Amino acid sequence: MSLPLLPFLACCVMITTGVTLLLERSLVRVLAGVIVLGNGVNLLIVTAGGNAGGPPFTGTAGTADPLPQAMVLTAIVITLGVTAFLLALVHRSWQLTGSDEVQDDTEDRRVRLRARRGELSDSVRARRHAYRQLVAEQRAELANLEAEQAERERLEEADLERRIARVHTELDQWMREGREGGLSEEELQRRFEDVGHRQEAAAEDNLERIEELRDEHARRREEQAAKEKALRRKLKARQREARRQMRAAIGEERERQALAQDPELEGDD
């Protein structure tokens, strides 16, 4: 057995319209949605019952199925009772508030506000923890850089001292060789000056390298301090924004509570 297309499409349209109206905040629209939805379901049950036929109590062939008809009659009675109940709710809501719209429950708003506060607090704590962790990592990295820089400077100074000691050793050896080989004082002095010039140039290069390393280390420290300052500024801005949102939410909640407790909105019982 196949369902007729036109009644089935009418059922779909009525059920869709009824569900859409049920999702509204107005009690009048909710009432209309219940009525339309009930009629759509009743039409669907009658359509699913098959084609029309004779009375079922005659016992002849081609009789109609009595079950869908009984279910539809019961549904009509139930829909009538629900409609009367919703009409009473609409009338009472209009007397108390002057409107048929369903208002948010004060306790629900309070619970939602507490949840929002908790989320904001958790977010602020998480961001603060992430910021502190990032600052600790950057400070550890800066300490490692300082230790590496100090170790590099120490190695440079030790290497410079070794070179100076080696130069003195070579000079002493040349002096002994010169005296043993019969070199003149002028020749020894010239060789000494040549070696001294070379070592002075090497020492100046080493000192320049040490100064460059120190400048680079100072530049890195300045960059690190600037990054930490920017991170602190961002964290403070986020905290101010979170506090502003929390104050705004608290203000809205207080306004809603004051509106819900306003005696001018109460009607006659």
C-alpha positions in Angstrom: 0.0 0.0 0.0 1.4 3.4 -1.0 0.5 6.7 0.6 -1.2 9.4 -1.5 1.3 12.1 -2.4 -0.9 15.2 -1.7 -2.1 14.3 1.8 1.5 13.2 2.7 2.9 16.5 1.6 0.2 18.3 3.6 1.2 16.3 6.6 4.9 17.2 6.2 4.1 20.9 5.8 1.8 21.0 8.9 4.2 19.1 11.1 7.1 21.3 10.0 5.0 24.5 10.7 3.9 23.1 14.1 7.4 22.3 15.2 8.7 25.7 14.1 5.9 27.5 16.1 6.7 25.3 19.1 10.2 26.7 19.2 9.0 30.3 19.6 8.9 32.2 22.9 5.4 33.5 22.5 2.8 31.3 24.1 0.2 32.2 21.4 2.5 30.8 18.8 3.2 27.8 20.9 -0.5 27.2 21.1 -0.9 27.5 17.4 2.0 25.1 16.9 0.4 22.5 19.1 -2.8 22.7 17.2 -1.2 22.6 13.8 1.2 19.8 14.8 -1.7 17.8 16.2 -3.8 18.2 13.1 -0.8 17.2 10.9 -0.2 14.0 13.0 -3.9 13.2 12.8 -3.9 13.6 9.1 -0.8 11.4 8.8 -2.5 8.6 10.8 -5.7 8.8 8.7 -3.6 8.8 5.5 -1.6 5.8 6.7 -4.9 3.9 7.4 -5.5 3.3 3.7 -8.3 4.1 1.3 -11.8 4.8 2.4 -14.2 1.8 2.8 -17.5 0.7 4.3 -18.4 0.5 8.0 -16.3 -2.1 9.8 -19.2 -3.6 11.8 -21.1 -4.8 8.7 -18.7 -7.6 8.0 -18.7 -7.0 4.2 -15.6 -6.8 2.0 -13.8 -3.5 1.5 -14.4 -2.1 5.0 -12.2 0.6 6.5 -9.6 0.1 9.2 -11.1 1.2 12.5 -7.8 1.5 14.4 -6.6 4.8 12.8 -10.0 6.4 13.3 -10.0 5.5 17.0 -6.5 6.8 17.5 -7.4 10.1 15.7 -10.5 10.5 17.9 -8.4 10.0 21.0 -5.8 12.4 19.7 -8.4 15.1 19.1 -9.6 14.8 22.7 -6.1 15.1 24.0 -5.3 18.1 21.7 -8.4 19.8 23.0 -7.3 19.4 26.6 -3.8 20.6 25.9 -5.2 23.6 24.0 -7.4 24.5 26.9 -4.4 24.3 29.3 -2.2 26.5 27.0 -5.0 29.0 26.8 -5.1 29.2 30.6 -1.4 29.7 30.6 -1.5 32.5 28.0 -4.3 34.3 30.0 -2.4 34.0 33.3 0.9 35.2 31.7 -0.9 38.2 30.2 -2.4 39.1 33.6 1.0 38.8 35.5 3.4 40.3 33.0 1.4 42.0 30.3 3.0 39.8 27.7 2.7 36.2 26.4 6.4 35.7 25.9 8.2 33.1 28.1 10.8 34.9 30.2 14.1 33.3 31.3 14.0 31.9 34.8 16.0 34.0 37.3 17.7 31.0 38.8 18.6 29.7 35.4 20.2 33.0 34.5 22.0 33.0 37.8 23.4 29.5 37.2 24.4 30.5 33.6 26.1 33.6 35.0 28.0 31.6 37.6 29.1 29.2 34.8 30.2 32.1 32.7 32.1 33.5 35.6 33.8 30.2 36.1 34.7 29.9 32.5 36.2 33.4 32.5 38.1 32.7 35.7 39.4 29.4 34.3 40.4 31.2 31.0 42.2 34.0 33.0 44.0 31.4 35.1 44.9 29.3 32.1 46.3 32.4 30.3 48.2 33.5 33.4 49.7 30.0 33.8 50.7 29.9 30.1 52.2 33.4 30.5 54.2 32.4 33.6 55.3 29.2 31.9 56.4 31.1 28.8 58.3 33.7 31.0 60.0 30.9 32.9 61.0 29.2 29.7 62.4 32.5 28.3 64.2 33.2 31.5 65.7 29.7 31.4 66.8 30.2 27.8 68.3 33.6 28.7 70.2 32.0 31.6 71.5 29.3 29.2 72.6 32.0 26.8 74.3 33.9 29.6 76.1 30.8 30.7 77.1 30.0 27.2 78.3 33.5 26.7 80.3 33.4 30.0 81.8 30.1 29.0 82.7 31.4 25.6 84.4 34.5 27.1 86.3 32.3 29.6 87.5 30.1 26.8 88.5 33.2 24.8 90.4 34.6 27.7 92.1 31.3 28.4 93.1 31.0 24.8 94.4 34.5 24.8 96.5 33.7 27.9 97.8 30.6 26.3 98.8 32.5 23.2 100.6 35.1 25.3 102.4 32.5 27.2 103.4 30.7 24.0 104.7 34.0 22.6 106.8 34.6 25.7 108.1 31.1 25.4 109.0 31.6 21.8 110.6 34.9 22.5 112.8 33.4 25.3 113.7 30.5 22.9 114.6 33.0 20.1 116.7 35.0 22.6 118.6 31.9 23.6 119.1 30.8 20.0 120.1 34.3 19.0 122.7 34.5 21.7 124.0 31.0 21.0 124.0 31.7 17.2 125.8 35.0 17.6 122.9 37.2 16.4 123.3 40.9 17.0 121.1 42.8 19.4 119.5 44.8 16.5 118.4 41.5 14.8 117.0 40.1 18.0 115.2 43.4 18.6 113.7 43.4 15.1 112.4 39.9 15.5 111.0 40.7 18.9 109.1 43.7 17.4 107.8 41.6 14.5 106.5 38.9 16.9 105.1 41.6 19.2 103.2 43.3 16.3 101.7 40.0 15.2 100.6 39.1 18.7 99.2 42.6 19.3 97.1 42.2 16.1 95.9 38.8 17.3 95.1 40.2 20.7 93.2 43.1 19.2 91.2 40.7 17.1 90.4 38.6 20.2 89.3 41.7 22.1 87.1 42.8 19.2 85.6 39.4 19.1 84.9 39.5 22.9 83.3 42.9 22.5 81.1 41.7 19.7 80.0 38.7 21.8 79.2 41.0 24.7 77.2 43.4 22.4 75.3 40.5 21.0 74.6 39.2 24.5 73.3 42.6 25.6 71.2 42.9 22.5 69.6 39.5 23.2 68.9 40.5 26.8 67.2 43.7 25.5 65.1 41.7 23.0 64.1 39.3 25.8 63.2 42.1 28.1 61.1 43.7 25.3 59.3 40.4 24.7 58.6 40.0 28.4 57.2 43.5 28.6 55.0 42.9 25.6 53.7 39.6 27.1 52.9 41.4 30.4 51.1 44.1 28.5 49.0 41.6 26.6 48.2 39.6 29.7 47.0 42.8 31.5 44.9 43.8 28.5 43.3 40.3 28.5 42.6 40.5 32.2 41.0 43.9 31.8 38.8 42.6 29.0 37.8 39.6 31.1 36.9 41.8 34.1 35.0 44.1 31.8 33.0 41.2 30.3 32.3 39.9 33.8 31.1 43.3 35.1 28.9 43.7 32.0 27.4 40.2 32.6 26.8 41.0 36.3 25.2 44.3 35.3 22.9 42.6 32.8 21.9 40.0 35.4 21.1 42.6 37.9 19.0 44.5 35.4 17.1 41.3 34.6 16.5 40.5 38.2 15.3 44.1 38.9 13.0 43.8 35.9 11.7 40.4 37.1 11.0 41.8 40.6 9.4 45.1 39.4 5.9 45.3 41.0 4.6 47.5 38.2 4.7 44.4 35.9 2.4 42.4 38.2 -1.2 42.2 37.1 -4.4 41.5 39.0 -4.7 37.9 40.2 
